[in-house]
């Protein structure tokens, strides 16, 4: 009798496995979707190149913290 109760407690106290989410079906892309995706990639590439180019020049404001002439 004690063994049966002990087995029930042990089996219910463990973590339950989460349910797996179903895999998303891959959508068929038409020409408009393909063109839009290609345009977004081109914009992202141009933005990345602009970031790299801007990073090479160094800081724009070389003044840092401005201090007043008064003491």
MMTF fields as JSON, N, C-alpha, C and O atoms, coordinates in Angstrom:
{
  "mmtfVersion": "1.0.0",
  "mmtfProducer": "UNKNOWN",
  "numBonds": 283,
  "numAtoms": 284,
  "numGroups": 71,
  "numChains": 1,
  "numModels": 1,
  "chainsPerModel": [1],
  "groupsPerChain": [71],
  "chainIdList": ["A"],
  "bondAtomList": [4, 2, 8, 6, 12, 10, 16, 14, 20, 18, 24, 22, 28, 26, 32, 30, 36, 34, 40, 38, 44, 42, 48, 46, 52, 50, 56, 54, 60, 58, 64, 62, 68, 66, 72, 70, 76, 74, 80, 78, 84, 82, 88, 86, 92, 90, 96, 94, 100, 98, 104, 102, 108, 106, 112, 110, 116, 114, 120, 118, 124, 122, 128, 126, 132, 130, 136, 134, 140, 138, 144, 142, 148, 146, 152, 150, 156, 154, 160, 158, 164, 162, 168, 166, 172, 170, 176, 174, 180, 178, 184, 182, 188, 186, 192, 190, 196, 194, 200, 198, 204, 202, 208, 206, 212, 210, 216, 214, 220, 218, 224, 222, 228, 226, 232, 230, 236, 234, 240, 238, 244, 242, 248, 246, 252, 250, 256, 254, 260, 258, 264, 262, 268, 266, 272, 270, 276, 274, 280, 278],
  "bondOrderList": [1, 1, 1, 1, 1, 1, 1, 1, 1, 1, 1, 1, 1, 1, 1, 1, 1, 1, 1, 1, 1, 1, 1, 1, 1, 1, 1, 1, 1, 1, 1, 1, 1, 1, 1, 1, 1, 1, 1, 1, 1, 1, 1, 1, 1, 1, 1, 1, 1, 1, 1, 1, 1, 1, 1, 1, 1, 1, 1, 1, 1, 1, 1, 1, 1, 1, 1, 1, 1, 1],
  "groupList": [{"groupName": "UNK", "atomNameList": ["N", "CA", "C", "O"], "elementList": ["N", "C", "C", "O"], "formalChargeList": [0, 0, 0, 0], "bondAtomList": [1, 0, 2, 1, 3, 2], "bondOrderList": [1, 1, 2], "singleLetterCode": "X", "chemCompType": "L-PEPTIDE LINKING"}],
  "groupTypeList": [0, 0, 0, 0, 0, 0, 0, 0, 0, 0, 0, 0, 0, 0, 0, 0, 0, 0, 0, 0, 0, 0, 0, 0, 0, 0, 0, 0, 0, 0, 0, 0, 0, 0, 0, 0, 0, 0, 0, 0, 0, 0, 0, 0, 0, 0, 0, 0, 0, 0, 0, 0, 0, 0, 0, 0, 0, 0, 0, 0, 0, 0, 0, 0, 0, 0, 0, 0, 0, 0, 0],
  "groupIdList": [1, 2, 3, 4, 5, 6, 7, 8, 9, 10, 11, 12, 13, 14, 15, 16, 17, 18, 19, 20, 21, 22, 23, 24, 25, 26, 27, 28, 29, 30, 31, 32, 33, 34, 35, 36, 37, 38, 39, 40, 41, 42, 43, 44, 45, 46, 47, 48, 49, 50, 51, 52, 53, 54, 55, 56, 57, 58, 59, 60, 61, 62, 63, 64, 65, 66, 67, 68, 69, 70, 71],
  "secStructList": [7, 2, 2, 2, 2, 2, 2, 2, 2, 2, 2, 2, 2, 1, 7, 7, 7, 7, 7, 7, 7, 7, 7, 7, 7, 7, 7, 7, 7, 7, 2, 2, 2, 2, 2, 2, 2, 2, 2, 2, 2, 2, 2, 2, 2, 2, 2, 2, 2, 2, 2, 2, 2, 2, 2, 2, 2, 7, 7, 1, 7, 7, 7, 7, 1, 7, 7, 7, 1, 7, 7],
  "xCoordList": [0.821, 0.0, 0.867, 0.597, 1.899, 2.788, 3.543, 3.798, 3.893, 4.6, 3.732, 4.242, 2.448, 1.542, 1.418, 1.424, 1.307, 1.202, 2.508, 2.497, 3.636, 4.941, 5.136, 5.659, 4.724, 4.855, 4.001, 4.431, 2.805, 1.936, 2.555, 2.515, 3.124, 3.743, 4.959, 5.166, 5.756, 6.951, 6.599, 7.278, 5.57, 5.229, 4.585, 4.716, 3.906, 3.227, 4.1, 3.786, 5.202, 5.993, 6.986, 7.523, 7.252, 8.232, 7.713, 6.513, 8.639, 8.242, 7.511, 7.859, 6.512, 5.802, 6.474, 6.92, 6.545, 7.175, 6.254, 5.047, 6.805, 5.972, 5.517, 6.191, 4.385, 3.876, 4.709, 5.117, 4.959, 5.723, 4.806, 3.671, 5.308, 4.54, 4.593, 5.64, 3.496, 3.507, 4.401, 4.488, 5.056, 5.94, 5.115, 4.032, 5.651, 4.956, 5.151, 6.242, 4.095, 4.176, 4.878, 4.621, 5.753, 6.47, 5.541, 4.875, 5.511, 4.6, 5.236, 6.446, 4.396, 4.861, 4.879, 3.883, 6.017, 6.145, 5.869, 6.332, 5.105, 4.892, 5.954, 6.837, 5.865, 6.889, 6.935, 8.01, 5.771, 5.745, 6.485, 7.245, 6.251, 6.929, 8.432, 9.212, 8.835, 10.26, 10.912, 12.017, 10.233, 10.772, 10.876, 11.856, 9.859, 9.869, 11.015, 11.713, 11.202, 12.262, 13.637, 14.533, 13.804, 15.078, 15.338, 16.474, 14.293, 14.428, 14.843, 15.696, 14.239, 14.576, 16.038, 16.732, 16.498, 17.892, 18.836, 19.863, 18.499, 19.344, 19.415, 20.482, 18.273, 18.26, 19.096, 19.837, 18.98, 19.744, 21.243, 22.039, 21.621, 23.029, 23.559, 24.678, 22.761, 23.174, 23.324, 24.248, 22.418, 22.493, 23.749, 24.425, 24.06, 25.253, 26.518, 27.438, 26.567, 27.726, 27.861, 28.974, 26.747, 26.787, 27.293, 28.033, 26.898, 27.379, 28.887, 29.592, 29.38, 30.822, 31.593, 32.649, 31.061, 31.719, 31.749, 32.759, 30.644, 30.574, 31.468, 32.003, 31.635, 32.456, 33.931, 34.678, 34.373, 35.786, 36.248, 37.425, 35.338, 35.712, 36.021, 36.763, 35.488, 35.73, 34.606, 33.603, 34.767, 33.694, 33.466, 34.407, 32.218, 31.891, 32.197, 32.715, 31.884, 32.163, 33.389, 33.365, 34.439, 35.674, 35.767, 36.76, 34.754, 34.797, 34.605, 35.183, 33.83, 33.568, 32.666, 31.763, 32.912, 32.12, 32.627, 33.819, 31.715, 32.123, 32.113, 31.17, 33.19, 33.297, 33.236, 33.726, 32.63, 32.567, 33.916, 34.711, 34.153, 35.421, 35.484, 36.56, 34.342, 34.327, 34.767, 34.576, 35.352, 35.731, 35.032, 35.232],
  "yCoordList": [-1.192, 0.0, 1.259, 2.198, 1.28, 2.432, 2.586, 3.704, 1.486, 1.531, 2.167, 2.925, 1.874, 2.439, 3.945, 4.689, 4.393, 5.836, 6.524, 7.606, 5.897, 6.475, 6.613, 7.626, 5.608, 5.666, 6.77, 7.438, 6.979, 8.05, 9.413, 10.291, 9.591, 10.872, 11.134, 12.258, 10.116, 10.288, 10.583, 11.384, 9.964, 10.159, 11.517, 12.046, 12.095, 13.377, 14.574, 15.695, 14.357, 15.504, 15.982, 17.081, 15.209, 15.588, 16.682, 16.947, 17.315, 18.358, 17.75, 16.666, 18.443, 17.986, 18.584, 19.731, 17.822, 18.301, 19.297, 19.068, 20.4, 21.364, 20.798, 19.957, 21.262, 20.824, 21.43, 22.587, 20.679, 21.193, 22.011, 21.621, 23.136, 23.969, 23.334, 22.826, 23.352, 22.773, 23.595, 24.816, 22.921, 23.614, 24.462, 24.068, 25.639, 26.531, 26.033, 25.617, 26.085, 25.679, 26.775, 27.962, 26.376, 27.352, 27.895, 27.141, 29.209, 29.84, 29.91, 30.088, 29.765, 29.958, 31.455, 32.146, 31.953, 33.386, 33.669, 32.959, 34.718, 35.127, 36.175, 36.468, 36.726, 37.656, 38.932, 39.486, 39.4, 40.623, 40.421, 41.285, 39.262, 38.974, 38.862, 39.36, 38.212, 38.061, 39.419, 39.675, 40.284, 41.614, 42.436, 43.149, 42.326, 43.068, 42.585, 43.395, 41.284, 40.722, 41.139, 41.442, 41.155, 41.559, 43.042, 43.435, 43.861, 45.297, 45.521, 46.363, 44.765, 44.904, 44.498, 45.137, 43.443, 43.022, 44.1, 44.365, 44.726, 45.777, 46.974, 47.559, 47.339, 48.465, 48.143, 48.995, 46.921, 46.507, 46.534, 46.952, 46.087, 46.081, 47.51, 47.791, 48.414, 49.81, 50.463, 51.246, 50.141, 50.688, 50.192, 50.963, 48.922, 48.352, 49.008, 49.315, 49.224, 49.875, 51.315, 51.789, 52.01, 53.385, 53.426, 54.337, 52.446, 52.392, 52.188, 52.845, 51.271, 51.011, 52.242, 52.566, 52.916, 54.107, 55.223, 55.911, 55.402, 56.449, 56.12, 57.026, 54.856, 54.453, 54.69, 54.825, 54.744, 54.933, 56.369, 56.605, 57.324, 58.73, 59.188, 60.154, 58.541, 58.944, 59.826, 60.022, 60.351, 61.144, 62.455, 63.082, 62.848, 64.09, 65.307, 66.304, 65.236, 66.374, 66.042, 65.115, 66.789, 66.541, 67.326, 67.208, 68.132, 68.999, 68.268, 68.675, 67.222, 66.536, 67.38, 68.059, 67.338, 68.131, 69.565, 69.816, 70.495, 71.899, 72.458, 72.255, 73.171, 73.785, 75.297, 75.857, 75.93, 77.382, 77.969, 77.301, 79.196, 79.847, 80.289, 80.605, 80.314, 80.764, 79.647, 78.464, 80.041, 79.061, 79.322, 78.593],
  "zCoordList": [0.0, 0.0, 0.0, -0.749, 0.832, 0.863, -0.453, -0.9, -1.06, -2.339, -3.425, -4.251, -3.438, -4.434, -4.262, -5.243, -3.024, -2.751, -3.126, -3.712, -2.787, -3.081, -4.597, -5.062, -5.361, -6.815, -7.406, -8.347, -6.882, -7.374, -7.116, -7.978, -5.935, -5.606, -6.479, -6.937, -6.71, -7.531, -8.981, -9.625, -9.503, -10.911, -11.164, -12.268, -10.202, -10.413, -10.074, -10.472, -9.34, -8.894, -9.946, -9.806, -10.988, -11.998, -12.911, -12.97, -13.623, -14.571, -15.753, -16.22, -16.226, -17.411, -18.639, -18.611, -19.695, -20.921, -21.614, -21.691, -22.12, -22.845, -24.182, -24.777, -24.636, -25.921, -27.039, -26.95, -28.066, -29.195, -30.095, -30.365, -30.547, -31.469, -32.852, -33.254, -33.578, -34.926, -35.848, -35.718, -36.769, -37.707, -38.659, -39.093, -38.975, -39.902, -41.327, -41.716, -42.074, -43.473, -44.27, -44.067, -45.165, -45.962, -47.041, -47.751, -47.146, -48.092, -49.473, -49.615, -50.477, -51.84, -52.12, -51.904, -52.603, -52.865, -54.329, -55.222, -54.548, -55.927, -56.285, -55.478, -57.473, -57.954, -57.123, -56.895, -56.669, -55.853, -54.535, -54.098, -53.904, -52.64, -52.839, -52.026, -53.916, -54.203, -54.451, -53.975, -55.193, -55.482, -54.196, -53.98, -53.351, -52.088, -51.191, -50.58, -51.118, -50.29, -50.807, -50.019, -52.13, -52.723, -52.454, -52.189, -52.521, -52.243, -50.795, -50.514, -49.868, -48.452, -48.2, -47.41, -48.869, -48.733, -49.239, -48.615, -50.365, -50.927, -49.99, -49.802, -49.399, -48.457, -47.226, -46.734, -46.729, -45.555, -45.85, -45.01, -47.043, -47.439, -47.552, -47.122, -48.128, -48.269, -46.896, -46.675, -45.979, -44.627, -43.92, -43.239, -44.078, -43.459, -44.01, -43.253, -45.323, -45.93, -45.451, -45.225, -45.294, -44.8, -43.359, -42.987, -42.551, -41.164, -41.128, -40.363, -41.963, -42.003, -42.47, -41.927, -43.471, -44.012, -42.971, -42.825, -42.247, -41.23, -40.044, -39.406, -39.744, -38.615, -38.834, -37.865, -40.066, -40.379, -40.15, -39.875, -40.259, -40.187, -38.764, -38.591, -37.762, -36.389, -35.88, -36.567, -34.695, -34.094, -34.842, -35.328, -34.922, -35.618, -34.757, -35.258, -33.48, -32.608, -31.768, -30.958, -31.963, -31.235, -29.95, -29.231, -29.635, -28.466, -27.159, -26.151, -27.129, -25.886, -24.997, -25.486, -23.692, -22.74, -22.765, -22.594, -22.978, -23.008, -21.597, -20.833, -21.269, -19.954, -20.122, -21.103, -19.149, -19.217, -18.784, -18.122, -19.159, -18.829, -17.368, -16.862, -16.693, -15.291, -14.359, -14.644, -13.253, -12.229, -10.949, -9.977]
}
